[in-house]
Amino acid sequence: MTTTIQQGAAAAAERDAQSIYRTVAWRLIPLLIICFIVAYYDRVNISFAKLQMQQDLKFSDTVYGLGASLFFVGYILFEIPSNVILHRIGARIWIARIMVSWGIASALLMFVQTPTQFYIGRFLIGAMEAGFLPGVVLYFTYWFPEAQRARANALFMIAISLAGVTGGPMAGWIMKHFAETNGWAGWQWLFLIEGLMAVVMGVVVYACLPDRPATARWLSESQKRRIAFDLASEQRSTESGHSLLRSFADPRLLYLALVYFLILVGFGGVTFWMPQLIKNTGIADAQTIGLLTSIPWLVGGVGMVFIGFNSDRTGERKWHLALCAIASGLGYIVSAANAQNPAVAIAALSVTTLGILGIFPVFWTVPSTFLSGVAAAGGIAFVNSMGNLGSVFSPTFIGWVNDLTKSTFLSVNVIGGLMILAGLLMALLWDILLPSARRRA
């Protein structure tokens, strides 16, 4: 009898906890989704602007690829200090600052005329945006225990898919219908309009986002205590201490950085070259290309949510990640082999995008399984920074190889091979280096 009562009480407590975290998710994640969508517009609108900008300014694929990559140089240099500052002063002020400053920098890109100006502008956008994604990943560790985090990450990161689904049609529409308005080209209006969106959302974040559960007016005191208890219990079981410098030498962190580098090499392909790959199939109209790019992003978004929720439900991380990476690499290879067949190429790019997006929500649950406090802030930023070297490499490499070979075939196959390598590294080394990277009971 006593055991039955205890089981009933435990079940009721678990239902209460689930209700609390649903409330937190509904209060925080929709706003952050909108912010990430806007962030993504400003990060990748260059791939759509390229369709007009490259012709207007006489930029080669090499110039374009280098400019696209320099975003990540600025991003990497300022990533770790940005995340440490966020941990110190709070998410509300710092995320608002990030959004306003990157919005202004992105809007100013409309005035570039030379490759040097293009390079400087892309570098500044990256420097201003540094810390946004790892900052939100860190922010979720203040609100969600690890067993809830992959689904929270998946719901937040569906913004990548939504940005892909809506960004292409929006970019195509802006460039087509605003062209020559006020004497500006469509690509100039694209940078201006999407940059101002970020400024507006920065103001909204400052007004609406609470720093931590203790300052959330929409949580009761008992709800705040439950979140604090869950997070404190989890922190006590975290292996690593709070040394920021020690965490950078942790072989587990270096392993995650290497894997993430390869993943972002693959991600850079769909992010910056998907419109061009679709154009290579024989489709020329910018608005049609924009609409077709939405298909892989939609497929990827749906798959990402399923994968994140399933990983939390089962507690399994390694195979969710490894199989997604291998599937993505195979999708690249199939798309390269069918570059003249729009239906097959887009289907293959959909598999590629699903595989890549499915990795993100699961991957970002892992650093906090062995890091906490300022070490988690710096460690998450370190993995993201080192991984984003892949985002520097990918568009530059593709642009250089495309100019050299006058084809995307070789570059796309190499990117696909590197994604398969990422999957093999996770399949073979995960249990050796990260035996604790699973959901806690």
N, C-alpha and C positions, 0 to 999 in steps of 0.2 A: 504493500500500500504506500509506504513511504517513498519507495523507488518510483512508483507511478506519479506521485505528486511532484517529486523532484524533476522527473522527465517533463511533466506538463509545465512546470515553472520555467525550465530551460527552454522549452519550445516557445513559450510566450515571450521570454526575454529575447530570443532570436528574432521572433516576428517584430517586436518593438525596434530592435536594431535595424532590421531591414527597412522598416518604415522611416526611421531617422535618416538612413543613407539615401533613400529615395527622395526625401525632402531636400537633402543637401544637393543631390544631383540636379533636381529640377530648379533649384535656386541658382546654382552656379554655372552649370554646364551650358545651357542655352546662350547665355551672354558670352561665354568664352568661345563657343562655337562660332558665333558671329565675328568675334575678334579674329579668330584663326582664319576664317574665310577671307576676311579683308586682308590679313597678313599674306595669305597665299596669293590673292590677286596681285598684290604689290611685288611679291617675289617672282612670279612666273609670267606676269603680263608681257615681259620682254619677249617671250616665245611667240606671242601673237603680234606684238608690235613689229617683230622681225619681218613679218610678211610684207609690210610697207616700208618700215624704217630702213631696212637693209638696202633697198633700192634707192630710196631718197638720199641716203647719206653715203652710198657706195661702200658699205662695209662688207668685207669678205666673211666667210663662215668662220675663219680663224679669229678675226676681230670680234665677231659676235660671241663665239665660244669663250674667248678670254674674258670679255666683259661680263658674260653670264657667270663665269667662275669667280670673278673678283668680288661679287656679292659675298661669297662664302669666306674669302680671305678676311674681310672686315668682320664678318660674323664670328669667325673662329677667334680672332685676336681679342675680342671683347666679351666672349661668351662666359668665361669663368668669373671675371670680376663682376659682370652683370648679375649672375646668379647669386654670388655671395652678397652683393648689395641688396638684392631682393630679400634674402634670408634675414638680413640685418634690419632693414627699414620697412618691410612689408610689401605685399603684392599690389595693393591698390595703387599706391603712389608710383611704384616702379613700372608696373605694366602700363599704366596710363602714360608715363613719360616715354616708354618705348614706342607706343603707338603714335603719339603726336609727332615725335621726332622722325620716325621712319616715314610717316605720311608726308611730311614736308619734304624730306629728301627724295621720296619717290616722285612727287609732283614736279620737283625741279628738273627731273630727268627729261622733261618735255623740251628743254632748251638746248640739249646737246647737239653739237654739229660736227665734232671731230672724234676720232677714236680715243684720244686722251681724255676729253670731257666725258665720254661714255664710261671709260674705265673708272675715273674718279667718282662719277655719280653712282655706279654700281657698288663700289667699295663703301661709300658713305651709307647707302641704304642698308647694306649688310651690317655695318658697324652700329647703326641706330636700332636695327631689329634684334641685335644679339641679345640672347637671354629670354626671348619670348617663349619658345617651345619648352626648353628645359625649365624655365621659370614656372610654367603651368604644371609640368610634370612634378616639380618640387612642391608646388602649391597643393596639389592633390594629396601629397603625403601628410599635410596638416589636417586633412579632412577625412580621408578614407583609409582604413586598414588595408594591408596588402591583399587580403582575400577579396576585396571589393575593387581593387585598383585597375585590373585589366579591363573590366567593363566600363569603369569611369573613363579610362584612357580611350577606349574604343568609341564611346559616345562623343567624347571631345574631338577625337581625331577623324570622326566622320566628316568634320569640316574640310579635310583634304579632298574627300570625294565630292562633297557639295560644292567646293570651290572649283573642282574640275568640271563638274556637271554644269554649273551656272557660269563659270568664268569664261569658257570658250564662246558660248552664245552672246554673253554680254560684251566681251571684247570685240567680237565680230560686228555686233550691232553698233557699238560706239564708233568703231573705225569707219564703218560704212556710212552712218547717218550724220556724224559730226564732221566728216572730212570737209576741209576748207572753210568751216565756220570760223569767223573772226580771222581768217587767213591762216589757220593752223591745220596741220595734217591730222588725219584720224588717229595716228599713233600718239601724237602730242596730247590730244584730248583724253586718250586712254590713261596716260600717266597722270594727268591732272585730276580727273574724276576719281580714279581709284585711290590716289594719294589723299585726297580730301576725305574720302570715306574713313581712312585710318585715323585722321585727326578727330573727326566727330566721335568715333568709337572710343578714343582715348579719354575724351571728356566724360562719356557715359561710364566707363570703367571707374574713373575717379569718383563719380557720384554714387555708384551702386555696389562695388565689389568689397565685401568684408575681408579683412586680412586673415583672420583665424576664427574658429568656432566661438571663441570667447567674446568676440565683438559682433557676432551675428544676432541682430535683434529679432529675427524670425525663428530662432531656436529657443526652446524653454531651458531653464536651468538644468532640469533632469536630462534633457537631450545633450546639452553641452557636457555634462558629467560623463554620460555614456561614451561619447566620442573620445573624450580625454582618457577615460579608462582603457578603451580599446587600443588607442595609439600608444599609451604608456606601456601596456602589456606587450605590445609588439616591439617597442623600442628596447625593452629589457632583454628580449631574446635576440636582438641584432648582434652579430658577432663583433663587428668592428667598432672601434672607438670613434672619437670626434676629431681626430687629427686630419686636417686638410692635406698637408704635404704627404703624410704617410699613405693616404688613400691613392695618390697618383702613382705610387710604386706597387700597388696591389696587382698581382698578376691577373686576377679576375677582371679588374677594371681594364687592363691593357688588352686582354682577350676580347672583352665586349667592344672596346674601341676598334680593334681590327675587324671584327665581324660587322660592326656598324659602318665602317669605312666601305666595305664591299657592298653592303645594302644600299648605301647612298650613292655609290657609283651607278647602281641599277636605277635608283629613284631619279637621278639626274637625267637619265635617258628619257623617261616618260614625261618628266616635268618640262624639260627645255626643248625636246626634239619631237614630241608626239605630233604637233601640227605639221612639221616638215615631213615626218614619216607618212602621215596620211596624204599630204600633198603629193608625195612621191608615187602614190598609187594612181595618179592621173586626175585627182580632184583639184581644181584651181581656185574656186570661189572662197574667199576668206570666211564669209558667214557660214557656208556649208561645212568648211573644215572645222570651224568653231563648234557647230552642232554635233559633228561626228566625234570630236574629242570627248564629248560628254558621255559617250557610251562606255568606254573603259573605266572612267571615273565612277560612273553609277554602279557598274558591276563590282568594282573594287570596294566601294563604300558599303554595299550590302554585305559582301563577304567579310569585310573587316569587323563589322559589328558581330556577325555570327562567330567568327574566330575568337574575338576577345571574350565574348560571353561563354563560349564553350571551354576556353582555356581556364577561366575562373571556375566554371562548374566542375571540371574534371581535376583541376589542380595541376594539369600537365602543361609544361612550357616548351621543352626541347623540341618535340616533334611538330608541334604547331609552327614553330619558327623554321625548323630545317626544311620541312616539306613546302612551306610557302616560298622559301628562297629558291628551292630547286624548280618548283612550278613556274616561278617568275622567269628564271633563266631559260627554261625550255620555251616559254612564250616568246621571248626575244628571238630565239633562234628560228622558230617557226615563222615569225613575222618577217624576218630577213629573207627567208627562203621563198616567201610569197609576197614580195614587195609590190608586184604588179596586180595583185588580186585584192581589191578593197575589202571584200567580205571576210576573207581568211585573215588578212593582215589586222583588221580591227578586232576580230575574235581573238587572235593571238595576243594583241596588245591588251585586251581585256583580261586575259589570264595573267599576263605580266603585271598589270596594275593591281589586280586582286591579290596576287602573291606578295607584292611589295607592301601594300597597305595593310594586309593581314599581319605583317610582322610587327608594325609599330606599337599597337596597344599592349601586346604581350611582352615585347622586348623591354619596354620602359617600366615594367613591374620589377625587373631583376636587380638594378643597382641598389634599391632600398632594402633588399633582402640581406645585404651585408654592410650597408653604410647607413649612418644616421647623422642628424644635426648638420653642422657646417660641412662635414665630410660628405654627406649626401648632396648638399647644394653644389659643392665643388666637383664631386665625382660625377654627378649627372651632367654637369656642364662640360667636364673633361671628355666624357664619352661622346657627347654631342659634337664638341669641337673637333676632336680627332676624327670622328666619323665624317664630319663635313669636309674633311680633306677630299673625301670621295666625291663630294659635290663640286669641289674645285677641279678635280681631275676629269670627271665625266664629260661636261660640256666642252671643255678645252680639247680633250682627246678626240671626241666625236667630230668637232669642227675641223681639227687638224687632219684627221684621217679622211674626212669627207673631201676636203680641198685636195688632198694628195691623190686619192683614188677616184675622185669624181663619182662616188657612190657611198651609200650608207651601209652596204652589205657587211664589210669587214668590221666596222666599228660596232654595229649592233650585235654581231656574233661575239665579239670580244666581251662586251658588256654582259651578254647572256652567260658566257662562260664564267665570269667573275661572280655572278649571282649563284650559279651552281656551286662554285667553290665556297661561298659563304654558307650554303646549306650543308655541305660536307663538313666544314669546320664545326658547325653546331652539332651535327649528328655524331661526330667522332670524339670531340673534346669536351662537350658540355658536362657530362657526368664526372669527368676528371677534375675540372676546374670549378664547376658550379653545382655540386651535389645538393646544396641547400636552396637552390633557386626554384622552389616549388611552393605552392600554396600551403600556408600553415594551417594545421587542423584547429 
